[in-house]
């Protein structure tokens, strides 16, 4: 059997595929962060908490109202997005003319409130969410057995990421959103409701986090702190791709998931820090990120 660094190629390919699954979550989450920062200038530290809210919305929707997984894919992100709009209108809109640090502190405090509330209501232990019947089973790829649900996560991630990129970069709505960041008063003079546009942007960004939460519910245990460690990695992904870069968030998220998977095979001890090492190297060589603008 062919080996690389003393490890069978089949094992490496299997870990790369699993890394791509993790990268799919990184891509969706970092995309939401990039949308919010790129169009609003807000460093949304509550992103991990909204991710957990998406997972809890799917779980509680099933337990309390009988809402199945397929409906939760639509309704849970929508509910999280509406909550995001309320948060933006009540709190964040007062901070746009202040130092970005205030926005970071506000969203950090919001994350603590959401996580604390979930902990108080549902406890610290994780809750399981069953894989939908249509997505059970696995594919035999020859070098590994890939669960159908994980393949589904990859497919949904790619479709969502490319659709979001197309809307922002190639449509009139996206052009309007970008114009709002460049010259909001002028855009408002043309009759565009800029405050509503900004609120919907934030709602859309956190809705992506909610969608990632729904997708992750059958894969991990649903708990109040499930987004804590993940959001730190996602921030690193956004920095590597370039703060505010939509394409950078997508490419970096998927690529770094694969790199992380490869590292788990070659040098497992470094798998938890490889993303941050890459971030440090990128910041030294190109402070704006791989796809960012100076």
HURA-V791000 format. One record per backbone hydrogen bond with DSSP energy under -1.0 kcal/mol. CO is the residue of the C=O (numbers start at 1). NH is the residue of the N-H. If there is no record, write none. Layout:
co:nh
CO:NH
CO:NH
//
This chain:
co:nh
2:9
4:7
7:4
8:12
9:13
10:14
11:15
12:16
13:17
14:18
15:19
16:20
17:21
18:22
19:23
20:24
21:25
22:26
23:27
24:28
25:29
26:30
27:31
28:32
29:33
30:34
31:35
32:36
33:37
34:38
35:39
36:40
37:41
42:44
43:45
44:47
46:50
47:51
48:52
49:53
50:54
51:55
52:56
53:57
54:58
55:59
56:60
57:61
58:62
59:63
60:64
61:65
61:67
68:72
69:73
71:74
71:75
72:76
74:78
75:79
76:80
77:81
78:82
79:83
80:84
81:85
82:86
83:87
84:88
85:89
86:90
87:91
87:92
88:93
91:94
92:95
95:98
99:102
100:104
101:105
102:106
103:107
104:108
105:109
106:110
107:111
108:112
109:113
110:114
111:115
112:116
113:117
114:118
115:119
116:120
117:121
118:122
119:123
127:222
132:135
133:136
137:148
139:146
144:141
146:139
147:151
148:152
149:153
150:154
151:155
152:156
153:157
154:158
155:159
156:160
157:161
158:162
159:163
160:164
161:165
162:166
163:167
164:168
165:169
166:170
171:175
172:176
173:177
174:178
175:179
176:180
177:181
178:182
179:183
183:187
184:188
185:189
187:192
188:191
192:194
193:197
194:198
195:199
196:200
197:201
198:202
199:203
200:204
201:205
202:206
203:207
204:208
205:209
206:210
207:211
208:212
209:213
210:214
211:215
212:216
213:217
216:219
216:220
222:127
223:226
225:228
227:231
229:233
230:234
231:235
232:236
233:237
234:238
235:239
236:240
237:241
238:242
240:290
241:291
242:245
245:249
246:250
247:251
248:252
249:253
250:254
251:255
252:256
253:257
254:258
255:259
256:260
257:261
258:262
259:263
260:264
262:266
263:267
267:270
268:271
270:273
270:274
273:277
274:278
275:279
276:280
277:281
278:282
279:283
280:284
281:285
282:286
286:289
//
